[in-house]
Amino acid sequence: MWVDAFHDGIKSPAQVEKLVADAHRANLNALIVQVRKAGDAYFNHSDEPRATDITGPPDFDPLAYVIRLAHASVPRIEVHAWLNTFFAGESSQVYLQHGDVWGNRADDGSTSGYLDPGVPEVQTYTHRGRATRGGRHGAERVLPVLSATSMTTSSVSIPTSSSAEP
């Protein structure tokens, strides 16, 4: 089941419990959960700020909780973390700090909230971020989502974290 962070699913303990129960009832064997939508994090211990729409106790870690419940299910449900790799949004912390240098520009010079994968610092930033996402929590895999509007997949090399491999 594909779970995006723009809708309900992992933003509160109750949503996570419902998500895993629904997946179990439907006999699904995997959840693909978005953990970064726009320069924010749906997991604790991130270089990026915590998503503002997470509810629950301050120490609630949406990714860790969905993994814990899904892996405890019988049969076990896999959890794959996915993230928008280069979309940060123009109001995100990283874009506000670095968008003038790291941001993609259209032909007319306008911005779009995307980080430019051709900038070496962007590659370092996204790789460092991927290394802390998902794999540390026990996700089966961290899946970067590359937007066709911002780049082609051949324009940047994105190494995988060995801890995120199955």
Backbone bond lengths (Angstrom), bond angles and torsions (degrees), N, CA, C in turn:
res aa  C-N    CA-C-N  psi(-1)  N-CA   C-N-CA  omega(-1)  CA-C   N-CA-C  phi
1 M - - - 1.444 - - 1.522 107.97 -
2 W 1.320 116.57 130.13 1.456 123.83 179.33 1.528 107.90 -85.72
3 V 1.329 118.17 120.75 1.461 122.95 -176.63 1.528 108.79 -118.99
4 D 1.336 117.00 107.53 1.461 118.73 179.56 1.525 110.03 -93.20
5 A 1.333 115.40 157.95 1.463 121.27 -176.29 1.523 112.97 -87.96
6 F 1.326 117.89 2.26 1.461 120.74 177.14 1.531 110.91 -85.50
7 H 1.330 116.77 -11.40 1.464 122.29 -179.90 1.523 109.14 -126.91
8 D 1.324 116.30 173.59 1.460 120.61 177.05 1.529 110.24 -61.44
9 G 1.326 115.14 153.18 1.460 120.28 177.38 1.511 112.68 161.74
10 I 1.351 117.19 -51.12 1.470 119.07 -177.63 1.525 112.49 -134.13
11 K 1.310 118.12 17.69 1.465 121.25 -172.77 1.528 113.73 -85.34
12 S 1.319 118.05 -9.76 1.462 121.57 178.76 1.527 108.13 -149.27
13 P 1.321 117.46 160.61 1.463 118.81 176.28 1.535 112.15 -56.80
14 A 1.324 117.91 -40.74 1.471 120.43 -179.45 1.526 111.16 -63.83
15 Q 1.329 117.50 -39.81 1.466 120.44 178.28 1.525 110.78 -64.17
16 V 1.319 117.44 -42.08 1.466 120.90 179.29 1.527 110.12 -63.45
17 E 1.320 116.60 -44.06 1.472 120.02 179.72 1.523 110.81 -61.23
18 K 1.330 117.44 -42.51 1.464 121.40 178.31 1.528 110.65 -65.81
19 L 1.326 116.93 -43.33 1.462 121.33 179.98 1.530 111.30 -57.88
20 V 1.312 116.63 -50.04 1.467 120.28 -177.86 1.528 110.50 -67.68
21 A 1.327 117.90 -40.03 1.473 120.66 177.82 1.526 110.42 -63.36
22 D 1.330 117.32 -43.02 1.474 120.57 178.30 1.522 111.16 -63.71
23 A 1.328 117.25 -42.80 1.469 120.80 178.94 1.528 110.48 -63.31
24 H 1.310 116.91 -40.83 1.468 121.01 178.75 1.525 110.51 -64.31
25 R 1.334 117.13 -46.67 1.472 121.16 179.20 1.526 111.93 -60.78
26 A 1.336 116.46 -32.73 1.467 120.86 -179.21 1.533 112.02 -86.02
27 N 1.325 116.71 3.13 1.470 122.24 -179.00 1.528 112.47 59.36
28 L 1.331 116.45 36.11 1.464 120.50 176.70 1.525 108.93 -82.19
29 N 1.323 115.72 148.74 1.462 118.53 -179.02 1.527 113.02 -109.92
30 A 1.342 117.84 -1.16 1.462 119.39 -178.96 1.523 111.46 -153.56
31 L 1.321 114.88 145.27 1.465 123.52 171.50 1.518 107.15 -118.01
32 I 1.310 116.96 134.37 1.457 122.46 175.96 1.524 105.32 -113.18
33 V 1.327 116.08 104.29 1.460 123.12 -166.08 1.527 111.06 -110.47
34 Q 1.330 116.70 126.72 1.463 121.30 178.29 1.521 109.34 -75.34
35 V 1.336 116.69 126.50 1.459 121.58 -179.08 1.526 113.18 -114.70
36 R 1.342 116.54 -2.71 1.469 121.68 174.36 1.524 106.55 -150.73
37 K 1.347 115.34 120.91 1.462 117.22 179.46 1.522 112.05 -108.95
38 A 1.317 117.83 -36.46 1.464 119.87 -177.90 1.529 110.41 -157.93
39 G 1.317 116.72 70.22 1.462 120.21 179.26 1.511 113.16 68.18
40 D 1.339 117.39 27.15 1.463 122.11 -179.87 1.523 109.04 -133.80
41 A 1.311 116.83 172.64 1.459 120.58 -174.76 1.523 111.68 -130.50
42 Y 1.320 114.91 136.53 1.463 122.48 172.99 1.518 109.30 -106.56
43 F 1.318 115.56 40.71 1.457 123.54 175.90 1.519 106.95 -158.30
44 N 1.307 117.02 156.70 1.458 121.19 -179.70 1.530 110.04 -83.13
45 H 1.299 116.77 166.40 1.461 123.80 176.78 1.526 111.26 63.44
46 S 1.307 116.48 55.94 1.454 122.22 179.31 1.519 109.96 -121.08
47 D 1.333 115.68 153.02 1.459 120.23 172.00 1.525 110.74 -72.80
48 E 1.329 116.51 -18.96 1.456 121.29 -179.47 1.527 109.24 -96.63
49 P 1.329 116.80 154.90 1.465 119.39 -178.20 1.529 112.04 -66.45
50 R 1.301 114.41 151.69 1.464 122.01 176.36 1.535 108.52 -62.68
51 A 1.316 116.66 138.56 1.459 121.15 177.56 1.527 109.09 -58.45
52 T 1.311 116.33 138.60 1.463 120.98 -174.79 1.519 113.55 -76.59
53 D 1.335 118.59 -14.63 1.462 120.15 -177.92 1.527 113.59 -97.63
54 I 1.334 117.38 12.02 1.462 121.23 174.35 1.519 107.74 -78.05
55 T 1.336 116.46 131.94 1.462 120.63 176.38 1.523 109.08 -117.70
56 G 1.309 115.26 158.21 1.461 119.98 -178.07 1.505 109.50 120.80
57 P 1.310 116.48 -172.68 1.466 119.66 -178.83 1.530 111.15 -62.81
58 P 1.333 117.61 153.67 1.465 121.09 -177.39 1.535 113.83 -57.00
59 D 1.320 117.10 -28.47 1.467 119.46 -179.56 1.534 112.93 -90.97
60 F 1.337 117.94 4.47 1.469 121.17 178.76 1.526 109.56 -63.28
61 D 1.322 115.93 125.00 1.457 123.36 179.71 1.526 107.18 -114.51
62 P 1.349 118.08 100.99 1.459 120.46 -175.31 1.528 114.03 -55.35
63 L 1.327 117.25 -46.05 1.466 119.33 -178.29 1.523 111.45 -65.32
64 A 1.315 116.99 -46.07 1.473 119.68 -179.82 1.526 111.05 -60.97
65 Y 1.334 116.92 -38.39 1.464 120.04 -177.77 1.529 111.55 -70.57
66 V 1.331 117.28 -42.59 1.462 118.47 178.80 1.532 110.00 -65.01
67 I 1.316 117.87 -38.27 1.468 120.52 177.58 1.519 110.38 -64.18
68 R 1.334 116.70 -45.75 1.470 119.69 -178.51 1.525 111.13 -59.94
69 L 1.349 117.30 -47.24 1.463 119.88 -178.47 1.530 112.06 -69.61
70 A 1.327 117.07 -42.70 1.469 120.63 -178.30 1.524 111.28 -66.07
71 H 1.316 117.54 -40.85 1.458 120.36 179.74 1.521 112.03 -71.76
72 A 1.331 117.78 -23.50 1.463 121.05 177.60 1.527 112.26 -81.76
73 S 1.323 117.28 -13.92 1.469 121.49 179.55 1.519 110.12 -64.84
74 V 1.320 115.33 150.17 1.459 121.07 174.83 1.517 107.40 -123.13
75 P 1.331 117.51 111.58 1.463 126.35 0.64 1.525 111.51 -73.09
76 R 1.318 113.62 159.11 1.463 122.20 -177.88 1.530 110.63 -62.37
77 I 1.324 115.76 139.66 1.462 122.06 176.41 1.528 107.56 -106.75
78 E 1.321 116.21 126.59 1.462 120.85 177.21 1.524 109.63 -73.89
79 V 1.333 115.35 152.00 1.459 121.28 175.15 1.522 108.09 -126.73
80 H 1.321 115.86 122.93 1.458 122.71 175.69 1.533 106.86 -113.08
81 A 1.327 116.61 127.28 1.464 121.16 178.83 1.524 108.78 -89.26
82 W 1.342 116.93 135.89 1.468 119.93 174.77 1.512 109.66 -128.39
83 L 1.313 115.40 152.99 1.448 120.22 -176.66 1.518 110.84 -146.23
84 N 1.308 115.03 151.24 1.464 120.84 171.24 1.523 105.82 -79.15
85 T 1.303 116.47 110.17 1.458 121.07 -172.11 1.521 113.11 -67.82
86 F 1.320 118.03 -50.62 1.455 119.84 -172.01 1.520 114.32 -109.04
87 F 1.320 118.74 -8.04 1.457 119.03 175.85 1.514 109.04 -84.62
88 A 1.322 115.65 121.86 1.459 120.78 179.15 1.520 111.56 -115.78
89 G 1.325 117.85 -22.22 1.457 120.93 -174.69 1.514 109.81 81.29
90 E 1.307 116.37 140.15 1.457 120.24 -175.52 1.530 113.73 -69.07
91 S 1.322 118.41 -16.22 1.465 120.36 179.28 1.525 112.28 -100.06
92 S 1.338 118.47 3.40 1.464 120.52 -179.42 1.524 110.37 -73.85
93 Q 1.314 114.90 158.57 1.461 121.31 -179.33 1.532 111.04 -58.75
94 V 1.323 117.86 -46.94 1.465 120.45 -177.56 1.523 110.98 -65.32
95 Y 1.330 117.50 -37.80 1.464 119.57 -179.02 1.521 111.11 -72.57
96 L 1.327 117.10 -37.72 1.461 120.19 177.63 1.530 110.79 -64.32
97 Q 1.343 116.33 -36.58 1.466 120.23 -178.62 1.525 112.88 -79.57
98 H 1.341 118.00 -36.47 1.464 120.62 -170.22 1.521 114.96 -127.64
99 G 1.322 119.11 -0.19 1.456 121.93 -173.34 1.515 114.78 -57.90
100 D 1.342 116.92 -31.22 1.470 118.74 -179.43 1.525 111.98 -65.67
101 V 1.336 117.10 -27.87 1.465 121.37 179.60 1.529 110.99 -105.22
102 W 1.336 117.63 -41.04 1.464 122.28 -173.72 1.528 113.11 -89.40
103 G 1.317 119.13 -16.19 1.459 121.54 -172.12 1.516 113.66 -77.81
104 N 1.339 115.69 144.00 1.461 121.50 172.14 1.524 109.19 -67.97
105 R 1.299 116.42 147.85 1.464 122.35 176.89 1.531 108.64 -125.35
106 A 1.307 115.11 141.22 1.462 120.61 173.43 1.527 108.11 -78.62
107 D 1.327 116.75 171.57 1.468 121.07 179.44 1.527 112.45 -54.93
108 D 1.335 116.26 -32.47 1.472 119.43 -179.09 1.529 112.78 -87.59
109 G 1.349 117.16 4.17 1.457 121.61 178.56 1.512 114.97 89.19
110 S 1.343 117.35 -3.04 1.463 119.90 -179.41 1.535 110.43 -72.85
111 T 1.321 114.63 155.64 1.462 120.94 -179.50 1.517 110.10 -101.59
112 S 1.333 115.01 165.48 1.461 119.10 -176.80 1.525 113.48 -136.92
113 G 1.301 117.79 -4.20 1.456 119.91 -177.71 1.516 113.52 91.04
114 Y 1.339 117.27 1.66 1.462 121.07 178.07 1.513 109.89 -94.37
115 L 1.341 116.26 142.07 1.453 121.12 172.02 1.524 107.93 -84.62
116 D 1.318 116.62 145.76 1.461 122.54 -177.18 1.532 109.51 -85.04
117 P 1.337 118.19 113.66 1.465 120.58 -177.98 1.529 113.28 -67.96
118 G 1.331 117.92 -11.96 1.456 120.72 177.96 1.521 113.22 -81.82
119 V 1.318 117.96 -8.43 1.462 122.26 179.06 1.537 107.83 -86.87
120 P 1.339 118.05 120.87 1.479 120.04 -176.75 1.533 113.41 -54.25
121 E 1.330 118.10 -37.27 1.468 120.28 179.46 1.526 111.63 -65.55
122 V 1.317 117.80 -32.06 1.466 121.53 176.47 1.521 109.59 -66.95
123 Q 1.325 117.01 -42.30 1.460 120.46 178.01 1.527 110.30 -60.88
124 T 1.327 116.85 -43.74 1.470 121.05 178.38 1.527 110.44 -63.35
125 Y 1.333 116.44 -45.96 1.462 121.39 -179.30 1.532 111.09 -60.64
126 T 1.328 117.71 -48.14 1.466 119.83 -177.04 1.519 111.17 -70.11
127 H 1.332 118.14 -34.98 1.469 119.63 177.42 1.518 110.68 -67.39
128 R 1.332 117.14 -44.21 1.468 120.68 178.73 1.527 110.04 -60.25
129 G 1.336 115.90 -42.10 1.453 119.97 178.85 1.512 112.69 -64.80
130 R 1.327 117.58 -41.37 1.469 120.97 179.34 1.511 111.15 -63.49
131 A 1.325 116.57 -34.00 1.457 119.88 -178.90 1.525 111.42 -65.78
132 T 1.352 117.42 -25.24 1.463 119.81 -178.89 1.521 112.19 -95.42
133 R 1.320 118.79 -11.32 1.457 122.05 -175.12 1.514 111.28 -93.33
134 G 1.294 115.96 138.96 1.461 120.63 167.64 1.500 115.30 72.22
135 G 1.315 118.34 -65.96 1.454 121.31 -174.99 1.517 113.30 -58.40
136 R 1.319 116.63 -37.72 1.462 120.86 178.41 1.532 110.33 -64.86
137 H 1.313 116.59 -28.66 1.450 121.36 -178.54 1.526 112.82 -86.78
138 G 1.312 118.68 -16.56 1.456 121.75 -178.55 1.514 113.88 103.33
139 A 1.331 117.37 17.83 1.463 119.55 175.41 1.523 108.38 -68.43
140 E 1.333 116.23 148.82 1.449 120.22 179.86 1.522 111.62 -64.05
141 R 1.314 117.05 -35.99 1.460 121.11 -175.35 1.527 109.13 -159.49
142 V 1.326 116.93 149.69 1.456 122.59 172.43 1.523 106.58 -107.56
143 L 1.334 116.55 121.45 1.454 121.92 -174.53 1.526 110.44 -111.04
144 P 1.344 118.07 110.05 1.456 118.67 175.65 1.517 109.74 -75.98
145 V 1.309 117.15 138.82 1.455 121.55 175.60 1.521 106.95 -107.31
146 L 1.318 116.01 117.60 1.453 122.11 -176.76 1.510 108.44 -101.55
147 S 1.301 116.81 121.60 1.460 121.05 -176.80 1.520 111.19 -78.75
148 A 1.312 116.28 129.47 1.464 120.66 178.38 1.526 111.18 -65.18
149 T 1.330 117.36 -21.66 1.466 119.11 -179.33 1.513 111.72 -78.10
150 S 1.333 118.11 -17.76 1.455 119.32 -176.22 1.514 113.64 -108.33
151 M 1.326 117.74 -18.71 1.456 118.94 -175.54 1.512 110.41 -172.42
152 T 1.313 115.23 173.65 1.458 120.27 167.65 1.515 106.59 -110.00
153 T 1.309 117.85 151.75 1.457 120.32 -176.17 1.516 112.25 -65.85
154 S 1.329 118.72 -18.20 1.458 120.30 -179.97 1.524 112.68 -81.64
155 S 1.330 119.53 -6.46 1.454 120.69 -174.69 1.518 113.94 -87.48
156 V 1.311 118.69 -5.22 1.459 120.45 -179.53 1.521 109.62 -151.31
157 S 1.294 116.07 146.06 1.457 121.28 175.66 1.517 108.00 -98.47
158 I 1.335 116.47 127.14 1.455 120.44 -179.62 1.518 108.04 -117.64
159 P 1.332 117.56 99.80 1.463 119.78 -179.84 1.515 110.91 -65.92
160 T 1.303 116.48 152.07 1.455 120.81 177.47 1.510 109.43 -96.62
161 S 1.300 116.02 149.05 1.459 121.79 176.10 1.512 107.88 -80.08
162 S 1.320 117.25 129.35 1.456 119.61 -178.81 1.521 111.32 -62.41
163 S 1.344 117.14 -26.90 1.460 119.07 178.97 1.516 112.36 -73.49
164 A 1.333 117.96 -15.58 1.449 120.59 -178.78 1.525 112.32 -93.56
165 E 1.318 117.29 -6.33 1.465 119.77 179.88 1.515 109.85 -78.37
166 P 1.322 117.79 148.34 1.473 119.71 -179.46 1.509 111.46 -69.54
